[in-house]
């Protein structure tokens, strides 16, 4: 899934892309919150999923850069909480 190279990226587009990257199970346990200053904040529902996604951070970031463009994202921040 590639996102058009326009100014704003909708929450739905980011959510759909995230779901494609982490799969159905990963999506049940994590939700992207916002893309701000080239950093995507993702909320996870447990420390286990925080660890899992942290271990997968580099491939996930690579997929996001491929879809969004290298100049649109450079970091992913994970935090635990309800969504």
C-alpha positions in Angstrom: 0.0 0.0 0.0 1.5 3.3 -1.1 0.1 6.7 0.1 0.0 9.5 -2.4 2.8 12.1 -1.8 0.5 15.0 -0.6 0.7 17.3 2.4 -1.6 15.6 4.9 -2.0 11.9 5.6 -5.3 10.9 7.1 -5.6 8.9 10.3 -7.5 6.2 8.3 -4.6 5.9 5.8 -2.1 5.5 8.5 -4.3 3.1 10.4 -4.8 1.0 7.2 -1.1 1.0 6.5 -0.3 0.0 10.1 -2.7 -2.9 9.9 -1.0 -4.1 6.7 2.4 -3.9 8.3 1.6 -5.6 11.7 -1.2 -7.9 10.6 -4.6 -8.5 12.1 -3.3 -9.7 15.5 -0.8 -6.9 15.9 -3.5 -4.4 14.9 -5.8 -5.7 17.7 -3.0 -4.8 20.2 -1.7 -1.5 18.7 -3.1 1.6 17.2 -1.3 4.5 15.6 -2.3 7.7 17.3 -0.6 10.5 15.4 2.2 11.4 12.9 3.8 14.6 14.1 7.2 16.0 13.2 8.1 12.8 11.2 7.4 10.6 14.3 4.6 8.1 14.5 3.2 7.5 18.0 1.7 4.1 18.5 -0.3 3.0 21.5 0.0 -0.6 22.6 -2.2 -2.5 25.1 0.5 -4.4 27.0 4.2 -4.6 27.8 4.4 -7.8 25.8 3.2 -6.0 22.7 5.5 -3.1 23.5 8.5 -5.5 23.4 7.2 -7.3 20.3 6.8 -4.2 18.3 10.0 -2.6 19.6 11.9 -5.7 18.3 10.1 -5.2 14.9 10.6 -1.5 14.8 13.2 -1.3 12.1 11.3 -3.4 9.5 8.1 -1.5 10.4 9.8 1.8 9.9 11.2 0.6 6.6 7.7 -0.3 5.5 6.3 3.0 6.6 9.1 4.9 4.7 8.4 2.9 1.6 4.7 3.7 1.7 4.8 7.3 3.0 8.2 8.5 1.7 11.5 8.7 3.4 11.1 12.4 4.1 7.7 11.9 5.8 8.7 9.6 8.7 11.9 8.9 10.6 10.8 7.4 14.0 8.2 5.3 15.7 7.4 5.8 19.4 5.5 3.1 21.3 3.6 3.8 24.5 1.4 1.6 26.7 -2.2 2.6 27.3 -5.8 1.9 26.4 -7.2 2.8 23.0 
